[in-house]
Amino acid sequence: MLLREIINSIESVAPRSAQEEWDNSGMQVGDTGRDVSSVLLTTDITEDVVYEAIALGCQLIISHHPLLFHGLKQVCGQSAQARVVELAIKHDIAIYSAHTNLDSVQGGINTRLAERLGMSNIQLLIESGLGAIGKLQKPMHYADFIEHICEVLDCTYIRYTRPAKETIQTVALCGGNGSEFIEEAIAQGADVYLTADVKYHEFQDADGRIGLIDIDHWISERHAREIFRDIIAPLGIKCIISKQDKTPIQVWQKQKN
């Protein structure tokens, strides 16, 4: 199948017109007229992921986070980004990304995350499409919900504030860095807001007003790979979820005596 046909299928679900102005979804490397029979699906593009694609014989890598965000002035191995571009071109591997356009649609990143947490009545949190808000099937104690998140998402760490109340049911969330929507979550009556990359003063401002929960950015968005698979596999394309795709954040924990 031609790469452009695969792209058309993805963009029928997550049109590029839906991406944020600062984003760079779409083709990163390669020719849309090439034939593709095998695709590697990943959250991030790293050298390890490209080497994995080479070993597996994949002609295409589809990522959530774009490889090219900022201007790339040289392709001569001076940065990890440049090395990835050079490696992909050398081995004739195309790279395509769907980022905030996949975040901002019903059935996209935030809807899928909400469903995994067992939420219902899921609506968009922000009119432009980012975030989601819904309800748990039944009220939960805040501490039990945090444990539920840890188990369902297999979190490496969870940071959180005190909630306004200990029994919660309405949950807002935004995969990736969504701390700019904390006040919107409060305004819409959410008991809890789940996102990633929260800063200290944002925790401070939310403490006691809403249960602000911060998890690893990659964990909050890694189910993009499953969404890509659900779109592409029916086309008869072999879809492989990358085993080299992982969070770069490592957590050190002091051992208890």
Protein Blocks (a to p, Z undefined) as FASTA:
>chain_A
ZZklmmmmmmmmmgfklpcfkbcgdjfbdcfkbccfbdcddfbdcfklmmmmmmnopabd
cdfbdfblbccfbdghpafklmmmmmmmmnopacdddfklmmmpghilmlmmmmmnopah
iacfblnlgacddddfbdcdfklmmmmmmmmnopabdcddddfbfbdfbdcddehjfklm
mmmmmmnopabdcdehiafklmmmmgokaccddddfklmmmmmmmmmmmmmmmnopacdd
dfkbccfbdcdddddZZ
